């Protein structure tokens, strides 16, 4: 059968879609990423926000327009949260949750609802079908943090880690120019198995790929981890989740650090990797956030000199501890997101200017509008001519350009 696998949400979801595709292909089906005409549509859903849940349900109608007689299989966080919301939608034949998604290959003609209990240990099998330019390899699932605004731990379960030997085997098999190690919270990697993130990095020392880490918590930035990173082909880009630059807001969010501890982590990074790209996420308008608290966040973001900031207005999530707390007016959230967005724009330009005149290694990813595009190890986006897609190339950075920098291939 021809099977379309479509993904909403995070990079972990995208990796798991790759696992589903790999399992389907192994079973003899023609399977691919993307919403294109097919006999069966596997929809890998998201529930991080109410809007994501709504989009997950709307995907069924989009699939039906491509093939009115199709079968639809729903998996992922939205169906884990509320499978009943999909049961009566036309063409939906089978519903699973977040556990053991590759079972879709065996149940492609199944029917009904079978949302399994989330496992307590990492027990997935099968490598993901990968793009050869940049591979994403899952090293961990679940989360123990229970931030007051977040539904994810209830849908993904407790943190569970993959064994280092299995991660290394998949990285070798992917044979990509760059490998990104991902999970729901990779900062918790190894705490349930007795292994560490530093040990995993060192285990990849002899694998011919440059290694990049997914999103991290500040507490995992230790001397051991940074020392291990400095001894492999590592991309000095750290996406350190912040959420707020104000300690009182962090306490209401049930985040496990202070701004001072976060700053210490940044300092440790820059002591080892002076040009590191440090990016982050910030939620504006969280429950009861005052103008003074927001001003503290803006000041902290400027002082930290992030390379990029992903800004999100707070969205109340039923089932979380923060859902019953007083919300901030949506117009205020929008205004604060715009204000922080202006700061972000200046910081991105400052980051690009820091590299002007330097020659960097750029992984060329695509050609668009006459220019080749790719990222440096520090995660600066570079536009240049005469590139070779899939290759790591020497590029001299000339000037800030668009959302990154203009370069010249050496």
ChimeraX attribute file (.defattr): number of C-alpha atoms within 10 A of each C-alpha:
attribute: neighborCount
match mode: 1-to-1
recipient: residues
	/A:1	13
	/A:2	16
	/A:3	26
	/A:4	23
	/A:5	22
	/A:6	20
	/A:7	25
	/A:8	21
	/A:9	17
	/A:10	14
	/A:11	18
	/A:12	20
	/A:13	22
	/A:14	19
	/A:15	22
	/A:16	26
	/A:17	27
	/A:18	26
	/A:19	21
	/A:20	28
	/A:21	28
	/A:22	21
	/A:23	24
	/A:24	23
	/A:25	18
	/A:26	13
	/A:27	11
	/A:28	11
	/A:29	15
	/A:30	15
	/A:31	23
	/A:32	21
	/A:33	17
	/A:34	14
	/A:35	18
	/A:36	17
	/A:37	16
	/A:38	22
	/A:39	18
	/A:40	24
	/A:41	30
	/A:42	30
	/A:43	25
	/A:44	28
	/A:45	28
	/A:46	29
	/A:47	24
	/A:48	19
	/A:49	18
	/A:50	15
	/A:51	11
	/A:52	17
	/A:53	20
	/A:54	14
	/A:55	16
	/A:56	26
	/A:57	19
	/A:58	12
	/A:59	21
	/A:60	23
	/A:61	15
	/A:62	13
	/A:63	26
	/A:64	19
	/A:65	12
	/A:66	15
	/A:67	17
	/A:68	13
	/A:69	14
	/A:70	21
	/A:71	24
	/A:72	27
	/A:73	27
	/A:74	28
	/A:75	28
	/A:76	30
	/A:77	29
	/A:78	29
	/A:79	27
	/A:80	26
	/A:81	21
	/A:82	14
	/A:83	20
	/A:84	12
	/A:85	12
	/A:86	21
	/A:87	17
	/A:88	10
	/A:89	14
	/A:90	15
	/A:91	21
	/A:92	21
	/A:93	21
	/A:94	23
	/A:95	25
	/A:96	25
	/A:97	26
	/A:98	25
	/A:99	21
	/A:100	20
	/A:101	19
	/A:102	21
	/A:103	14
	/A:104	21
	/A:105	19
	/A:106	11
	/A:107	12
	/A:108	19
	/A:109	13
	/A:110	15
	/A:111	14
	/A:112	12
	/A:113	18
	/A:114	14
	/A:115	20
	/A:116	12
	/A:117	12
	/A:118	17
	/A:119	17
	/A:120	14
	/A:121	17
	/A:122	17
	/A:123	12
	/A:124	14
	/A:125	13
	/A:126	14
	/A:127	23
	/A:128	24
	/A:129	21
	/A:130	19
	/A:131	13
	/A:132	13
	/A:133	19
	/A:134	22
	/A:135	24
	/A:136	28
	/A:137	25
	/A:138	25
	/A:139	26
	/A:140	25
	/A:141	24
	/A:142	25
	/A:143	22
	/A:144	15
	/A:145	16
	/A:146	17
	/A:147	20
	/A:148	19
	/A:149	22
	/A:150	21
	/A:151	20
	/A:152	22
	/A:153	18
	/A:154	18
	/A:155	22
	/A:156	22
	/A:157	19
	/A:158	18
	/A:159	26
	/A:160	27
	/A:161	26
	/A:162	21
	/A:163	18
	/A:164	20
	/A:165	11
	/A:166	13
	/A:167	20
	/A:168	18
	/A:169	13
	/A:170	17
	/A:171	24
	/A:172	16
	/A:173	12
	/A:174	23
	/A:175	18
	/A:176	21
	/A:177	18
	/A:178	26
	/A:179	24
	/A:180	21
	/A:181	21
	/A:182	23
	/A:183	30
	/A:184	25
	/A:185	21
	/A:186	25
	/A:187	23
	/A:188	24
	/A:189	26
	/A:190	22
	/A:191	13
	/A:192	15
	/A:193	14
	/A:194	9
	/A:195	15
	/A:196	18
	/A:197	21
	/A:198	19
	/A:199	15
	/A:200	21
	/A:201	25
	/A:202	17
	/A:203	16
	/A:204	23
	/A:205	17
	/A:206	10
	/A:207	15
	/A:208	15
	/A:209	22
	/A:210	20
	/A:211	25
	/A:212	25
	/A:213	21
	/A:214	21
	/A:215	21
	/A:216	21
	/A:217	20
	/A:218	23
	/A:219	15
	/A:220	18
	/A:221	19
	/A:222	14
	/A:223	14
	/A:224	14
	/A:225	17
	/A:226	19
	/A:227	14
	/A:228	19
	/A:229	26
	/A:230	16
	/A:231	11
	/A:232	18
	/A:233	20
	/A:234	21
	/A:235	22
	/A:236	25
	/A:237	24
	/A:238	24
	/A:239	21
	/A:240	22
	/A:241	18
	/A:242	24
	/A:243	20
	/A:244	28
	/A:245	24
	/A:246	21
	/A:247	17
	/A:248	13
	/A:249	21
	/A:250	20
	/A:251	15
	/A:252	18
	/A:253	20
	/A:254	16
	/A:255	18
	/A:256	13
	/A:257	15
	/A:258	18
	/A:259	17
	/A:260	11
	/A:261	13
	/A:262	19
	/A:263	15
	/A:264	15
	/A:265	20
	/A:266	20
	/A:267	14
	/A:268	15
	/A:269	22
	/A:270	15
	/A:271	12
	/A:272	15
	/A:273	17
	/A:274	11
	/A:275	15
	/A:276	21
	/A:277	23
	/A:278	23
	/A:279	21
	/A:280	19
	/A:281	17
	/A:282	22
	/A:283	19
	/A:284	26
	/A:285	28
	/A:286	27
	/A:287	21
	/A:288	14
	/A:289	19
	/A:290	13
	/A:291	12
	/A:292	10
	/A:293	19
	/A:294	20
	/A:295	15
	/A:296	16
	/A:297	24
	/A:298	20
	/A:299	14
	/A:300	17
	/A:301	22
	/A:302	15
	/A:303	10
	/A:304	16
	/A:305	20
	/A:306	24
	/A:307	25
	/A:308	25
	/A:309	23
	/A:310	15
	/A:311	18
	/A:312	19
	/A:313	19
	/A:314	20
	/A:315	22
	/A:316	20
	/A:317	18
	/A:318	14
	/A:319	14
	/A:320	17
	/A:321	18
	/A:322	20
	/A:323	16
	/A:324	12
	/A:325	13
	/A:326	12
	/A:327	17
	/A:328	18
	/A:329	11
	/A:330	13
	/A:331	10
	/A:332	14
	/A:333	21
	/A:334	15
	/A:335	14
	/A:336	22
	/A:337	20
	/A:338	15
	/A:339	12
	/A:340	22
	/A:341	17
	/A:342	11
	/A:343	18
	/A:344	22
	/A:345	14
	/A:346	15
	/A:347	20
	/A:348	22
	/A:349	19
	/A:350	15
	/A:351	22
	/A:352	22
	/A:353	17
	/A:354	13
	/A:355	18
	/A:356	17
	/A:357	13
	/A:358	11
	/A:359	18
	/A:360	23
	/A:361	17
	/A:362	27
	/A:363	28
	/A:364	25
	/A:365	18
	/A:366	15
	/A:367	17
	/A:368	9
	/A:369	5
	/A:370	10
	/A:371	14
	/A:372	19
	/A:373	24
	/A:374	25
	/A:375	19
	/A:376	22
	/A:377	23
	/A:378	21
	/A:379	22
	/A:380	23
	/A:381	22
	/A:382	30
	/A:383	29
	/A:384	21
	/A:385	15
	/A:386	11
	/A:387	24
	/A:388	15
	/A:389	16
	/A:390	19
	/A:391	17
	/A:392	22
	/A:393	19
	/A:394	17
	/A:395	24
	/A:396	22
	/A:397	25
	/A:398	19
	/A:399	17
	/A:400	22
	/A:401	15
	/A:402	11
	/A:403	15
	/A:404	22
	/A:405	25
	/A:406	22
	/A:407	27
	/A:408	16
	/A:409	17
	/A:410	9
